[in-house]
Structures are given as structure tokens and as C-alpha cells.
Amino acid sequence: MTYIEESDLNIELAAGLCNLSKRTLQRRLTENNTRYSEVLDRARFRVAGRLLKNHGMSVTEISHRLGYSDVAHFSRAFRRIAGVNLLVYRQKFMH
């Protein structure tokens, strides 16, 4: 099982994958009224949504897989984006 390290998610890597400099990527994100951290949060949320439907994975495992330093940080980030507690979200898919 592969886990994401926080350092793997840095803007320099994202810029390189887009064949852009870090500054150019930041400028383009600003032009679109967003920041790299917001893009990263949305991407993590999409993956988290899929993983939460997999009842064989614990919330702790999902949190670490997505590169969060602890479950509380993951839980707060998920609630901020989804508008609902991640356990409530997960229960929705248990039925």
C-alpha cells in the first residue's frame, strides 16, 4: 500500500508536472481565484470520498494515505469542504 508524504504534494512538483515554473503556476491559479492549497484540498476530498465508500479502510488509514499528519486534521479539512462530518458522510454510503 502506497502512502503519500506531505512533501510529495508540494507546488514545485505540481508545477513541474504542468511544465511550468512554480511562480507561473501560482500566477495562473491566482488568475482563476484559487490557490494551490485549495486545489490540493479539493483533490484530496475527491479521493477521500471514494476511499470512505470502501468500508474495509479505517478513517485513520485513509487520513495517512492522503498525506494528513493526523486524523483530526483530515476530519477538519473534510468537514470544511464537504460541509458534513466524514463519519456522517461514510454512514450515508453504508445503506
C-alpha positions in Angstrom: 0.0 0.0 0.0 1.4 3.4 -1.0 1.1 6.4 1.3 1.5 10.0 0.2 4.1 12.0 2.0 3.3 15.7 2.5 6.5 16.6 0.7 5.2 14.7 -2.4 2.3 17.1 -2.7 4.3 20.3 -3.0 3.7 23.0 -5.5 7.1 22.6 -7.1 6.2 19.1 -8.2 2.8 20.2 -9.5 4.4 23.0 -11.5 6.9 20.6 -12.9 4.2 18.1 -14.0 2.5 21.0 -15.8 5.8 22.1 -17.3 5.6 25.4 -15.6 7.6 27.3 -13.1 6.3 27.5 -9.6 5.7 31.2 -10.0 3.8 30.8 -13.3 1.6 28.1 -11.7 0.9 30.4 -8.7 0.1 33.3 -11.1 -2.3 31.1 -13.1 -4.0 29.9 -10.0 -4.4 33.5 -8.8 -5.9 34.4 -12.2 -8.5 31.7 -11.5 -9.2 33.0 -8.0 -7.7 30.0 -6.2 -4.5 28.8 -4.5 -2.5 25.6 -4.7 -3.7 24.6 -1.2 -7.3 24.8 -2.3 -6.7 22.7 -5.4 -4.9 20.1 -3.3 -7.7 20.1 -0.7 -10.3 19.5 -3.5 -8.3 16.7 -5.0 -7.8 15.1 -1.6 -11.6 15.4 -1.0 -12.4 13.6 -4.2 -10.1 10.8 -3.3 -11.3 10.7 0.3 -14.9 10.4 -0.9 -14.0 7.3 -2.9 -12.0 5.8 -0.1 -14.6 6.4 2.5 -17.0 4.3 0.5 -14.5 1.4 1.0 -15.6 0.1 4.4 -12.5 -2.0 4.6 -10.4 1.0 5.2 -10.3 2.9 8.5 -10.5 6.6 8.7 -7.0 6.6 10.1 -5.7 4.7 7.2 -7.4 7.0 4.7 -6.1 10.0 6.5 -2.5 8.8 6.3 -2.9 7.6 2.7 -3.9 11.1 1.7 -0.9 12.7 3.5 -2.6 14.2 6.5 -0.4 14.3 9.6 -3.3 13.2 11.8 -6.9 12.2 11.7 -8.1 15.4 13.3 -6.6 17.5 10.6 -8.2 15.2 7.9 -11.5 15.4 9.7 -11.5 19.2 9.9 -10.4 19.6 6.2 -13.1 17.1 5.1 -15.8 18.9 7.1 -14.7 22.3 5.7 -15.0 21.1 2.1 -18.0 18.7 2.4 -20.0 20.6 5.0 -20.6 17.4 6.8 -18.6 15.3 9.3 -16.7 12.5 7.5 -18.3 9.8 9.6 -21.8 11.1 8.6 -20.6 11.1 5.0 -19.4 7.5 5.3 -22.6 6.3 7.0 -24.6 7.7 4.1 -23.0 5.0 1.9 -23.4 2.1 4.4 -27.0 1.6 3.5 
